[in-house]
Amino acid sequence: MEVKPKILVEEMEFEPLKEDWCDYKLEDGTIVKIKLIATDFRKLLNEVDELGRQRYQFSFQTVNRIVYPKPKRPGEELVS
């Protein structure tokens, strides 16, 4: 049985350059906003891809926000 070598990693400091929301409007007027936020990056010190480029691992969390449409008053159209 072949034993794979241990992967050596280096934690990488990072600075967010841009963290945009992705906005989706549902058919009922609700707006769903989703953002991925990176939480850490690691350089795989003893791993490269098929072109010899450094490989990395990263972790992230998902942030969600829901914007509900304004309530409809009797006789009004739904406003979002």
C-alpha positions in Angstrom: 0.0 0.0 0.0 1.4 3.4 -1.1 1.7 6.0 1.6 1.1 9.6 0.3 3.5 12.2 1.6 2.1 14.7 4.2 1.0 18.0 2.6 2.9 20.9 4.0 0.9 24.1 4.3 1.7 27.7 5.0 -1.1 30.1 6.3 -1.3 33.1 4.1 -2.1 36.6 5.3 -4.6 38.3 2.9 -6.4 41.6 2.2 -9.9 41.6 0.6 -9.9 43.7 -2.6 -13.6 43.3 -3.3 -16.5 41.5 -1.7 -19.6 42.1 -3.7 -23.1 40.9 -3.1 -25.0 38.8 -5.7 -28.6 40.0 -5.8 -31.5 37.9 -7.0 -35.1 39.0 -7.3 -37.7 36.3 -6.7 -41.1 36.3 -8.5 -42.8 37.4 -5.3 -40.7 40.5 -5.1 -38.3 39.3 -2.4 -34.7 40.1 -3.0 -32.1 37.6 -1.8 -28.5 38.8 -1.4 -25.6 36.4 -1.2 -21.9 37.1 -0.5 -19.0 34.7 -0.1 -16.4 35.9 2.4 -12.9 34.2 2.4 -11.8 33.3 5.9 -8.4 31.9 5.3 -5.9 30.9 2.6 -3.2 28.2 2.7 -0.3 27.7 0.3 0.4 24.0 -0.3 4.1 24.0 -0.1 4.9 20.6 -1.7 2.1 20.6 -4.3 1.9 22.1 -7.8 -0.5 21.7 -10.7 0.4 20.0 -14.0 1.9 23.3 -15.3 4.1 23.7 -12.2 2.0 26.5 -10.6 1.6 26.7 -6.8 -1.6 25.2 -5.4 -3.7 26.8 -2.6 -6.5 25.9 -0.3 -9.0 28.3 1.0 -12.1 28.4 3.3 -15.0 30.8 3.1 -18.4 31.4 4.6 -21.6 32.4 3.0 -23.5 35.5 4.2 -27.2 35.8 3.2 -29.6 38.7 3.4 -33.3 38.8 2.5 -35.1 42.0 1.6 -38.8 41.5 1.8 -41.2 43.5 -0.4 -43.2 46.2 1.3 -46.6 44.9 2.5 -49.4 45.4 0.0 -52.3 47.6 1.2 -55.8 46.7 0.0 -56.2 48.0 -3.6 -52.4 48.5 -4.1 -50.0 46.7 -6.4 -47.1 45.0 -4.7 -44.1 47.3 -4.4 -40.5 46.0 -4.1 
